[in-house]
Amino acid sequence: WILHFNRLQKLLPFLSALFLALMLASESYSFLGFKFSMELARTFLAIPLLYLGMKLSEIEIEKRASLGMFYLIAILGFLLHVGETVLLFYWKHVAIGRLQFFFSTTLMAIGFLCLSLKIETSKPNLFSEWGKKYSLLIYLYHPLVLMWTVEFYRIIPSTLAWIKWGTPIIGFGLTLLPIILVERFWPKLYSFINGKLS
């Protein structure tokens, strides 16, 4: 928002590259010796990923290649992601399952984003409508919910530790519900947090 309304969008490619590098250096490639707050890096990671999504949408990427090509990109991204994860585990003992972002994650995300733009459902349904209306807000604000769940997991007894496996679903639900309530009862606030400032 700050960059957009101060006409500083030209800085976005450089900031995107910087924040991607900081995220990699603080998480999956931390063995290189860089010290940076992982929580801060994850927060700023939204900038390059949102910028990438905006640019792909701007050039109408879904019209430039076939559905098969996007499937290929998504599958290759997934395979590279798995390969990179396994390689780092055996090479540098980087924990599998505890990290979320790798160099190949961006390619995988591009593939799945392109698929979501290309695939059209015959009839809109509840989930497709939620996707159009709330996916941006869920992406932007789910870290706030996940920060709370971490605190919650610290106080639950060890016998309930299995609940952690449901974190993605719990996080999704606890993020979606307030967004729907805000849209219904405070439409101006909903517009504001959705990026409509004027």
Disulfide bonds with the S-S distance in Angstrom:
none
